[in-house]
Amino acid sequence: MTKTQYYTATSIDGFIADENNSLDWLFEQDPGDDNHDRFRTFMAAVGAIVMGATTYEWVLDHEHVRNEPAKWREWYGDTPAWVFGHRDLPSIPGADVRFVAGDVRPVHEAMTEAAGDANIWLVGGGDLVGQFADHGLLDEIILGVAPVMLGAGAPLLPRRLSGLRLEGARPSGTMIELRYTVAAEGPAADAEGA
């Protein structure tokens, strides 16, 4: 069964990027010797990706993907990606990137169809993930918690979200990985319970 997963890194004080939308603080961390293998295992189970425009632009700029489009394929393979935004964004030659805006529900439906039996990865940002959570479309949260306090920046999830159940915690280098399942909440859950 397809799961919709928010897989990201966060500071201890709950920010996924600093106040300049930078992830430099994250790359100063030691994610552990098996980080690359864990990411490959995670990606092998992913059939659709979604991210916000700021995250997409950061990947393009920080990783120089416009000049080296093969990097996208190296990380994400042929997995289709949906990018939410309200401005024109550059495409990546040879990558299946679809630009969308508006309600996340029809996009989630299209992603579920594209993913088949594989999972959907909500890359970020936090507000976009919050929109999925608002509609009961978030099943799991996987966090790499870095030993750093940012004090300000882009919040992990700028919503109240309760009913999380801790499924696992494991050290990984200087970080710790936490895995939570999300209890069904919101309009979709209300409809099922009616």
N, CA, C and O of each residue as an XYZ file, in Angstrom:
776
protein
N       0.844     -1.184      0.000
C       0.000      0.000      0.000
C       0.891      1.250      0.000
O       1.880      1.318      0.730
N       0.537      2.202     -0.801
C       1.303      3.445     -0.920
C       1.230      4.259      0.377
O       0.154      4.471      0.936
N       2.402      4.709      0.840
C       2.470      5.598      1.994
C       2.964      6.959      1.513
O       3.811      7.051      0.624
N       2.418      8.009      2.117
C       2.904      9.358      1.853
C       3.807      9.739      3.010
O       3.361      9.831      4.154
N       5.093      9.964      2.705
C       6.120     10.143      3.722
C       6.775     11.515      3.627
O       7.125     11.977      2.541
N       6.934     12.150      4.767
C       7.711     13.380      4.870
C       9.064     12.961      5.424
O       9.184     12.625      6.602
N      10.077     12.982      4.573
C      11.424     12.557      4.945
C      12.331     13.760      4.806
O      12.557     14.251      3.700
N      12.859     14.242      5.943
C      13.640     15.477      5.921
C      14.589     15.513      7.101
O      14.564     14.635      7.963
N      15.415     16.527      7.129
C      16.287     16.793      8.265
C      15.816     18.063      8.939
O      15.247     18.950      8.304
N      16.063     18.138     10.237
C      15.635     19.290     11.015
C      16.659     19.614     12.093
O      17.393     18.743     12.560
N      16.691     20.873     12.474
C      17.481     21.261     13.643
C      16.711     20.820     14.884
O      15.525     20.497     14.802
N      17.379     20.808     16.019
C      16.706     20.435     17.266
C      15.533     21.366     17.544
O      14.517     20.936     18.091
N      15.664     22.638     17.173
C      14.579     23.586     17.445
C      13.561     23.676     16.309
O      12.784     24.629     16.249
N      13.560     22.695     15.414
C      12.451     22.542     14.478
C      12.491     23.343     13.194
O      11.442     23.739     12.686
N      13.685     23.596     12.650
C      13.788     24.303     11.380
C      14.458     23.412     10.337
O      15.416     22.701     10.641
N      13.946     23.457      9.102
C      14.517     22.655      8.019
C      15.470     23.460      7.149
O      16.210     22.893      6.345
N      15.456     24.767      7.304
C      16.396     25.653      6.619
C      16.574     26.872      7.509
O      15.690     27.209      8.297
N      17.720     27.534      7.379
C      17.929     28.718      8.213
C      17.171     29.909      7.633
O      16.454     29.764      6.643
N      17.323     31.073      8.235
C      16.535     32.236      7.813
C      16.916     32.744      6.424
O      16.218     33.593      5.870
N      18.019     32.235      5.850
C      18.411     32.571      4.474
C      18.076     31.433      3.508
O      18.591     31.394      2.391
N      17.212     30.506      3.939
C      16.840     29.312      3.166
C      18.049     28.450      2.815
O      18.065     27.781      1.782
N      19.054     28.471      3.678
C      20.265     27.686      3.452
C      20.227     26.391      4.251
O      19.657     26.325      5.340
N      20.850     25.362      3.680
C      21.026     24.081      4.362
C      22.492     23.845      4.727
O      22.877     22.723      5.054
N      23.294     24.882      4.671
C      24.717     24.719      4.976
C      24.929     24.108      6.355
O      25.847     23.310      6.544
N      24.093     24.474      7.316
C      24.186     23.912      8.671
C      24.056     22.397      8.656
O      24.682     21.711      9.464
N      23.247     21.870      7.741
C      23.023     20.429      7.657
C      24.258     19.710      7.115
O      24.614     18.632      7.592
N      24.901     20.302      6.130
C      26.061     19.659      5.520
C      27.297     19.714      6.408
O      28.328     19.129      6.076
N      27.198     20.413      7.533
C      28.276     20.411      8.519
C      28.161     19.212      9.460
O      29.055     18.971     10.270
N      27.061     18.459      9.354
C      26.807     17.328     10.243
C      27.390     16.039      9.650
O      27.622     15.939      8.445
N      27.616     15.068     10.522
C      28.024     13.725     10.106
C      26.774     12.851     10.142
O      26.295     12.507     11.222
N      26.230     12.482      8.954
C      24.996     11.708      8.936
C      25.209     10.206      9.153
O      24.244      9.442      9.154
N      26.449      9.781      9.336
C      26.727      8.362      9.567
C      27.239      7.682      8.313
O      26.970      8.116      7.193
N      27.974      6.619      8.522
C      28.597      5.890      7.413
C      27.591      5.254      6.463
O      27.879      5.079      5.279
N      26.419      4.911      6.972
C      25.441      4.212      6.131
C      24.393      5.140      5.528
O      23.398      4.667      4.980
N      24.598      6.462      5.620
C      23.606      7.425      5.135
C      23.281      7.225      3.654
O      22.112      7.231      3.268
N      24.306      7.051      2.831
C      24.087      6.887      1.388
C      23.258      5.632      1.112
O      22.342      5.664      0.291
N      23.570      4.538      1.785
C      22.824      3.290      1.593
C      21.381      3.419      2.076
O      20.460      2.906      1.440
N      21.188      4.109      3.204
C      19.821      4.297      3.710
C      18.991      5.121      2.741
O      17.816      4.827      2.520
N      19.608      6.175      2.148
C      18.869      6.989      1.186
C      18.533      6.165     -0.062
O      17.418      6.260     -0.575
N      19.463      5.372     -0.549
C      19.191      4.531     -1.726
C      18.067      3.540     -1.435
O      17.213      3.305     -2.290
N      18.062      2.960     -0.242
C      16.988      2.037      0.136
C      15.649      2.768      0.185
O      14.635      2.264     -0.298
N      15.660      3.973      0.783
C      14.439      4.781      0.849
C      13.939      5.090     -0.567
O      12.762      4.884     -0.864
N      14.825      5.584     -1.443
C      14.434      5.968     -2.808
C      13.944      4.780     -3.623
O      13.107      4.947     -4.510
N      14.445      3.593     -3.342
C      14.013      2.399     -4.080
C      12.532      2.120     -3.856
O      11.896      1.453     -4.673
N      11.978      2.624     -2.756
C      10.556      2.413     -2.455
C       9.693      3.614     -2.816
O       8.498      3.617     -2.523
N      10.280      4.648     -3.453
C       9.558      5.872     -3.796
C       9.146      5.845     -5.263
O       9.959      5.558     -6.142
N       7.860      6.152     -5.519
C       7.348      6.174     -6.886
C       6.899      7.548     -7.342
O       6.539      7.723     -8.506
N       6.913      8.533     -6.442
C       6.539      9.907     -6.788
C       7.126     10.837     -5.735
O       7.218     10.493     -4.557
N       7.523     12.026     -6.192
C       8.149     13.029     -5.328
C       7.378     14.333     -5.466
O       6.886     14.661     -6.546
N       7.272     15.081     -4.360
C       6.695     16.418     -4.428
C       7.535     17.360     -3.578
O       7.994     17.000     -2.494
N       7.727     18.568     -4.086
C       8.461     19.588     -3.332
C       7.927     20.957     -3.699
O       7.279     21.143     -4.729
N       8.216     21.905     -2.831
C       7.840     23.285     -3.090
C       8.868     23.973     -3.966
O       9.969     23.461     -4.169
N       8.504     25.130     -4.482
C       9.370     25.885     -5.391
C      10.689     26.280     -4.739
O      11.731     26.233     -5.393
N      10.668     26.670     -3.464
C      11.897     27.085     -2.793
C      12.864     25.916     -2.665
O      14.064     26.072     -2.888
N      12.345     24.747     -2.306
C      13.188     23.553     -2.208
C      13.763     23.198     -3.571
O      14.952     22.902     -3.690
N      12.929     23.228     -4.589
C      13.363     22.907     -5.950
C      14.470     23.859     -6.400
O      15.495     23.427     -6.929
N      14.255     25.147     -6.187
C      15.265     26.132     -6.591
C      16.562     25.954     -5.811
O      17.646     26.147     -6.362
N      16.464     25.588     -4.534
C      17.673     25.362     -3.753
C      18.471     24.194     -4.338
O      19.691     24.273     -4.479
N      17.765     23.109     -4.677
C      18.448     21.953     -5.282
C      19.120     22.358     -6.591
O      20.274     22.005     -6.835
N      18.399     23.098     -7.433
C      18.968     23.527     -8.713
C      20.207     24.394     -8.517
O      21.229     24.185     -9.170
N      20.110     25.370     -7.610
C      21.197     26.326     -7.428
C      22.366     25.745     -6.638
O      23.518     25.848     -7.059
N      22.068     25.139     -5.497
C      23.135     24.651     -4.625
C      23.901     23.488     -5.250
O      25.117     23.379     -5.093
N      23.188     22.631     -5.953
C      23.810     21.449     -6.551
C      24.147     21.655     -8.032
O      24.604     20.726     -8.697
N      23.924     22.871     -8.549
C      24.267     23.230     -9.934
C      23.633     22.275    -10.963
O      24.257     21.893    -11.953
N      22.384     21.909    -10.695
C      21.688     20.935    -11.537
C      21.398     21.477    -12.935
O      21.329     20.708    -13.894
N      21.230     22.783    -13.058
C      20.997     23.339    -14.400
C      22.189     23.088    -15.317
O      22.016     22.839    -16.510
N      23.396     23.154    -14.762
C      24.603     22.896    -15.552
C      24.953     21.419    -15.620
O      25.646     20.976    -16.536
N      24.466     20.658    -14.638
C      24.751     19.223    -14.574
C      23.442     18.458    -14.347
O      23.239     17.900    -13.268
N      22.549     18.424    -15.350
C      21.236     17.809    -15.148
C      21.291     16.311    -14.839
O      20.318     15.754    -14.330
N      22.399     15.662    -15.135
C      22.526     14.234    -14.825
C      22.470     13.980    -13.317
O      22.135     12.876    -12.888
N      22.795     14.994    -12.514
C      22.732     14.835    -11.057
C      21.316     14.479    -10.610
O      21.123     13.615     -9.754
N      20.328     15.155    -11.198
C      18.928     14.877    -10.828
C      18.609     13.404    -11.036
O      18.026     12.754    -10.169
N      18.990     12.897    -12.172
C      18.733     11.492    -12.515
C      19.513     10.555    -11.587
O      19.027      9.485    -11.221
N      20.713     10.965    -11.218
C      21.533     10.163    -10.299
C      20.838     10.009     -8.948
O      20.861      8.931     -8.353
N      20.218     11.089     -8.465
C      19.556     11.046     -7.161
C      18.163     10.435     -7.224
O      17.792      9.619     -6.380
N      17.388     10.844     -8.246
C      15.965     10.498     -8.262
C      15.566      9.536     -9.373
O      14.410      9.118     -9.436
N      16.498      9.177    -10.248
C      16.198      8.240    -11.329
C      15.096      8.772    -12.229
O      15.079      9.951    -12.583
N      14.180      7.889    -12.593
C      13.047      8.249    -13.451
C      11.800      8.621    -12.652
O      10.724      8.790    -13.226
N      11.936      8.749    -11.345
C      10.783      9.033    -10.488
C      10.180     10.385    -10.853
O      10.885     11.394    -10.856
N       8.878     10.417    -11.162
C       8.255     11.703    -11.488
C       8.194     12.609    -10.261
O       7.948     12.153     -9.144
N       8.423     13.900    -10.494
C       8.410     14.884     -9.412
C       7.417     15.990     -9.732
O       7.373     16.497    -10.853
N       6.629     16.352     -8.743
C       5.700     17.473     -8.844
C       6.277     18.621     -8.026
O       6.685     18.429     -6.881
N       6.311     19.808     -8.611
C       6.842     20.981     -7.932
C       5.726     22.013     -7.828
O       5.201     22.481     -8.838
N       5.366     22.364     -6.583
C       4.337     23.373     -6.343
C       4.972     24.751     -6.347
O       5.990     24.980     -5.694
N       4.364     25.666     -7.085
C       4.867     27.024     -7.101
C       3.901     27.956     -7.790
O       2.950     27.523     -8.440
N       4.157     29.253     -7.640
C       3.312     30.281     -8.258
C       4.127     31.198     -9.153
O       3.742     32.339     -9.408
N       5.253     30.689     -9.624
C       6.096     31.463    -10.532
C       6.705     30.497    -11.549
O       6.724     29.285    -11.338
N       7.192     31.045    -12.632
C       7.843     30.212    -13.643
C       9.153     29.679    -13.100
O       9.959     30.424    -12.542
N       9.356     28.390    -13.267
C      10.564     27.730    -12.793
C      11.221     27.001    -13.960
O      10.530     26.534    -14.865
N      12.544     26.899    -13.949
C      13.225     26.200    -15.039
C      13.026     24.690    -14.933
O      12.964     24.131    -13.839
N      12.927     24.053    -16.080
C      12.829     22.596    -16.092
C      14.238     22.006    -16.139
O      15.222     22.725    -16.318
N      14.316     20.702    -15.977
C      15.588     19.990    -16.016
C      15.533     19.048    -17.210
O      14.676     18.166    -17.254
N      16.426     19.212    -18.175
C      16.411     18.335    -19.350
C      16.493     16.860    -18.948
O      17.359     16.457    -18.171
N      15.574     16.072    -19.496
C      15.577     14.632    -19.252
C      14.918     14.190    -17.963
O      14.854     12.992    -17.686
N      14.421     15.135    -17.160
C      13.778     14.789    -15.890
C      12.266     14.944    -16.009
O      11.777     15.844    -16.694
N      11.538     14.071    -15.345
C      10.079     14.125    -15.335
C       9.640     15.028    -14.181
O       9.285     14.551    -13.103
N       9.670     16.339    -14.427
C       9.284     17.335    -13.423
C       8.015     18.017    -13.911
O       7.966     18.522    -15.033
N       6.994     18.031    -13.068
C       5.684     18.595    -13.417
C       5.397     19.764    -12.475
O       5.423     19.611    -11.254
N       5.127     20.911    -13.045
C       4.887     22.117    -12.251
C       3.394     22.287    -12.019
O       2.599     22.254    -12.959
N       3.017     22.470    -10.744
C       1.611     22.548    -10.361
C       1.420     23.664     -9.341
O       2.381     24.193     -8.783
N       0.156     24.007     -9.114
C      -0.212     24.994     -8.097
C      -1.603     24.631     -7.594
O      -2.327     23.864     -8.229
N      -1.962     25.188     -6.453
C      -3.327     25.006     -5.960
C      -3.473     23.881     -4.958
O      -2.547     23.559     -4.214
N      -4.654     23.292     -4.954
C      -5.060     22.259     -4.008
C      -4.173     21.020     -4.143
O      -3.940     20.532     -5.249
N      -3.686     20.521     -3.014
C      -2.801     19.349     -3.046
C      -3.554     18.047     -3.310
O      -2.939     17.066     -3.726
N      -4.868     18.008     -3.080
C      -5.611     16.744     -3.185
C      -5.602     16.143     -4.583
O      -5.313     14.953     -4.707
N      -5.900     16.891     -5.648
C      -5.845     16.252     -6.968
C      -4.417     15.866     -7.366
O      -4.215     14.896     -8.097
N      -3.439     16.619     -6.889
C      -2.043     16.280     -7.177
C      -1.680     14.992     -6.450
O      -1.002     14.133     -7.014
N      -2.124     14.852     -5.210
C      -1.863     13.614     -4.461
C      -2.485     12.418     -5.182
O      -1.897     11.338     -5.246
N      -3.663     12.630     -5.714
C      -4.343     11.561     -6.460
C      -3.511     11.151     -7.680
O      -3.335      9.961     -7.941
N      -3.004     12.127     -8.418
C      -2.168     11.838     -9.591
C      -0.861     11.162     -9.178
O      -0.392     10.249     -9.857
N      -0.277     11.608     -8.070
C       0.962     11.000     -7.590
C       0.728      9.556     -7.148
O       1.552      8.682     -7.416
N      -0.388      9.310     -6.477
C      -0.717      7.959     -6.035
C      -0.850      7.032     -7.236
O      -0.376      5.896     -7.213
N      -1.498      7.527     -8.281
C      -1.643      6.726     -9.502
C      -0.283      6.462    -10.133
O      -0.006      5.338    -10.550
N       0.562      7.473    -10.209
C       1.892      7.319    -10.809
C       2.780      6.400     -9.982
O       3.584      5.648    -10.533
N       2.635      6.461     -8.650
C       3.496      5.671     -7.762
C       3.166      4.189     -7.778
O       4.023      3.359     -7.476
N       1.928      3.849     -8.128
C       1.542      2.435     -8.090
C       1.606      1.927     -6.660
O       0.946      2.472     -5.775
N       2.398      0.883     -6.429
C       2.542      0.325     -5.081
C       3.670      0.988     -4.298
O       3.890      0.655     -3.133
N       4.380      1.913     -4.917
C       5.501      2.584     -4.257
C       4.986      3.762     -3.425
O       3.799      4.087     -3.456
N       5.885      4.386     -2.692
C       5.529      5.476     -1.781
C       5.664      6.841     -2.431
O       6.278      6.991     -3.487
N       5.077      7.830     -1.775
C       5.168      9.233     -2.190
C       6.056      9.945     -1.175
O       5.830      9.868      0.033
N       7.069     10.637     -1.688
C       7.989     11.375     -0.815
C       7.673     12.860     -0.869
O       7.795     13.496     -1.916
N       7.263     13.407      0.278
C       7.082     14.843      0.423
C       8.434     15.395      0.876
O       8.818     15.233      2.035
N       9.148     16.041     -0.033
C      10.488     16.523      0.252
C      10.427     17.762      1.151
O      11.238     17.892      2.067
N       9.507     18.645      0.910
C       9.386     19.899      1.645
C       9.026     20.990      0.674
O       8.959     20.760     -0.534
N       8.798     22.149      1.180
C       8.937     22.642      2.520
C       7.787     22.289      3.445
O       6.803     21.644      3.083
N       7.990     22.766      4.679
C       7.080     22.434      5.750
C       5.647     22.867      5.532
O       4.725     22.129      5.879
N       5.430     24.060      4.957
C       4.057     24.504      4.730
C       3.356     23.629      3.694
O       2.174     23.316      3.841
N       4.081     23.234      2.648
C       3.496     22.340      1.639
C       3.117     21.010      2.279
O       2.025     20.496      2.037
N       4.002     20.453      3.088
C       3.702     19.199      3.782
C       2.490     19.392      4.694
O       1.643     18.507      4.813
N       2.420     20.565      5.337
C       1.273     20.864      6.181
C      -0.043     20.826      5.430
O      -1.063     20.421      5.988
N      -0.036     21.242      4.173
C      -1.259     21.192      3.370
C      -1.694     19.749      3.134
O      -2.890     19.459      3.147
N      -0.754     18.848      2.922
C      -1.097     17.421      2.804
C      -1.649     16.913      4.129
O      -2.649     16.195      4.155
N      -0.994     17.288      5.237
C      -1.458     16.858      6.559
C      -2.858     17.391      6.853
O      -3.673     16.692      7.455
N      -3.142     18.623      6.435
C      -4.461     19.221      6.659
C      -5.579     18.370      6.066
O      -6.699     18.370      6.576
N      -5.276     17.649      4.993
C      -6.291     16.835      4.300
C      -6.155     15.351      4.609
O      -6.722     14.514      3.907
N      -5.400     15.021      5.664
C      -5.252     13.621      6.054
C      -4.445     12.804      5.057
O      -4.641     11.594      4.946
N      -3.538     13.454      4.328
C      -2.772     12.794      3.276
C      -1.303     12.591      3.655
O      -0.437     12.552      2.781
N      -1.026     12.464      4.937
C       0.336     12.242      5.417
C       0.315     11.017      6.314
O      -0.413     10.978      7.306
N       1.117     10.013      5.963
C       1.121      8.753      6.710
C       2.307      8.595      7.647
O       2.195      7.965      8.699
N       3.446      9.167      7.265
C       4.665      8.898      8.028
C       5.597     10.104      7.970
O       5.666     10.799      6.956
N       6.312     10.342      9.065
C       7.325     11.391      9.137
C       8.635     10.731      9.540
O       8.706     10.032     10.550
N       9.671     10.960      8.735
C      11.002     10.439      9.024
C      11.922     11.645      9.151
O      12.115     12.391      8.191
N      12.488     11.833     10.339
C      13.295     13.020     10.620
C      14.727     12.639     10.956
O      14.974     11.754     11.775
N      15.658     13.318     10.316
C      17.040     13.283     10.760
C      17.251     14.532     11.592
O      17.277     15.637     11.050
N      17.403     14.376     12.907
C      17.530     15.523     13.801
C      19.008     15.827     14.009
O      19.763     14.994     14.513
N      19.409     17.034     13.613
C      20.802     17.456     13.700
C      21.042     18.197     15.019
O      20.170     18.926     15.491
N      22.217     18.010     15.609
C      22.521     18.669     16.879
C      22.922     20.128     16.687
O      24.062     20.519     16.937
N      21.961     20.911     16.242
C      22.193     22.330     16.016
C      20.894     23.080     16.307
O      19.803     22.562     16.070
N      21.020     24.289     16.816
C      19.876     25.184     17.029
C      20.030     26.350     16.063
O      21.065     27.017     16.051
N      19.006     26.598     15.252
C      19.071     27.683     14.270
C      18.434     28.976     14.775
O      18.806     30.062     14.331
N      17.489     28.872     15.688
C      16.862     30.063     16.243
C      15.777     30.679     15.377
O      14.873     31.337     15.890
N      15.857     30.473     14.069
C      14.859     31.007     13.131
C      15.067     30.308     11.799
O      16.093     29.670     11.561
N      14.068     30.444     10.937
C      14.177     29.849      9.610
C      12.867     29.262      9.146
O      11.796     29.680      9.584
N      12.957     28.284      8.250
C      11.771     27.615      7.710
C      11.367     26.496      8.665
O      12.144     25.569      8.895
N      10.154     26.574      9.227
C       9.747     25.573     10.211
C       9.526     24.192      9.604
O       9.131     24.053      8.446
N       9.789     23.194     10.410
C       9.608     21.795     10.021
C       8.190     21.540      9.534
O       7.992     20.953      8.470
N       7.211     21.974     10.300
C       5.804     21.791      9.935
C       5.015     22.867     10.676
O       4.704     22.704     11.856
N       4.688     23.967      9.992
C       4.028     25.082     10.674
C       2.537     24.819     10.898
O       1.684     25.598     10.474
N       2.247     23.724     11.562
C       0.880     23.315     11.866
C       0.893     22.604     13.209
O       1.935     22.133     13.666
N      -0.246     22.534     13.821
C      -0.397     21.631     14.959
C      -0.726     20.264     14.370
O      -1.645     20.127     13.562
N       0.026     19.273     14.778
C      -0.201     17.905     14.302
C      -0.019     16.988     15.497
O       1.080     16.874     16.041
N      -1.082     16.344     15.897
C      -1.006     15.446     17.045
C      -1.298     14.023     16.574
O      -1.580     13.792     15.399
N      -1.228     13.093     17.487
C      -1.503     11.706     17.142
C      -0.332     11.012     16.468
O      -0.520     10.011     15.777
N       0.881     11.535     16.662
C       2.059     10.878     16.097
C       2.455      9.710     16.993
O       2.426      9.804     18.220
N       2.824      8.614     16.350
C       3.270      7.444     17.111
C       4.711      7.132     16.725
O       5.003      6.879     15.556
N       5.604      7.150     17.697
C       7.011      6.860     17.451
C       7.162      5.383     17.092
O       6.773      4.501     17.857
N       7.734      5.131     15.917
C       7.943      3.764     15.442
C       9.398      3.333     15.564
O       9.700      2.140     15.571
N      10.301      4.312     15.661
C      11.703      3.946     15.791
C      12.575      5.168     15.989
O      12.235      6.280     15.584
N      13.721      4.925     16.630
C      14.730      5.963     16.820
C      16.080      5.274     16.737
O      16.312      4.245     17.372
N      16.976      5.868     15.933
C      18.300      5.266     15.819
C      19.334      6.353     15.600
O      19.102      7.306     14.856
N      20.494      6.200     16.265
C      21.566      7.159     16.033
C      22.137      6.979     14.643
O      22.154      5.872     14.105
N      22.601      8.068     14.066
C      23.188      8.042     12.727
C      24.242      9.139     12.673
O      23.919     10.301     12.426
N      25.500      8.775     12.901
C      26.550      9.784     12.975
C      26.279     10.713     14.138
O      26.034     10.255     15.254
N      26.319     12.016     13.892
C      26.025     12.987     14.946
C      24.530     13.262     15.063
O      24.104     14.047     15.910
N      23.739     12.618     14.214
C      22.299     12.867     14.161
C      21.538     11.685     14.754
O      22.114     10.646     15.074
N      20.230     11.875     14.891
C      19.356     10.779     15.274
C      18.192     10.751     14.292
O      17.643     11.792     13.933
N      17.824      9.553     13.866
C      16.683      9.415     12.957
C      15.467      8.985     13.759
O      15.509      7.992     14.485
N      14.390      9.735     13.622
C      13.121      9.430     14.277
C      12.095      9.095     13.203
O      12.021      9.761     12.171
N      11.316      8.073     13.453
C      10.286      7.651     12.498
C       8.939      7.610     13.226
O       8.783      6.932     14.241
N       7.974      8.353     12.682
C       6.637      8.436     13.276
C       5.573      8.034     12.259
O       5.703      8.338     11.073
N       4.532      7.360     12.711
C       3.335      7.215     11.893
C       2.383      8.324     12.315
O       2.380      8.756     13.467
N       1.581      8.774     11.366
C       0.642      9.861     11.597
C      -0.753      9.284     11.687
O      -1.212      8.608     10.766
N      -1.438      9.548     12.801
C      -2.814      9.100     12.966
C      -3.692      9.849     11.962
O      -3.467     11.025     11.677
N      -4.681      9.155     11.441
C      -5.600      9.785     10.486
C      -6.344     10.917     11.163
O      -7.014     10.725     12.177
N      -6.213     12.120     10.576
C      -6.903     13.317     11.074
C      -7.405     14.097      9.892
O      -7.130     13.735      8.748
N      -8.120     15.138     10.136
C      -8.526     16.061      9.072
C      -9.747     15.598      8.337
O     -10.374     14.613      8.728
N     -10.108     16.309      7.249
C     -11.329     16.049      6.507
C     -11.424     14.628      5.966
O     -12.498     14.028      6.000
N     -10.308     14.072      5.462
C     -10.358     12.719      4.902
C     -10.684     11.707      5.975
O     -11.483     10.800      5.743
N     -10.077     11.842      7.159
C     -10.343     10.933      8.260
C     -11.769     11.103      8.777
O     -12.432     10.123      9.116
N     -12.245     12.371      8.838
C     -13.602     12.634      9.305
C     -14.623     11.955      8.399
O     -15.620     11.408      8.871
N     -14.365     11.996      7.096
C     -15.281     11.377      6.131
C     -15.310      9.858      6.313
O     -16.368      9.237      6.211
N     -14.141      9.260      6.585
C     -14.075      7.813      6.771
C     -14.810      7.384      8.029
O     -15.437      6.325      8.066
N     -14.724      8.236      9.082
C     -15.349      7.892     10.350
C     -16.835      8.148     10.379
O     -17.518      7.707     11.304
N     -17.359      8.856      9.379
C     -18.779      9.224      9.378
C     -19.673      8.052      9.021
O     -20.894      8.199      8.978
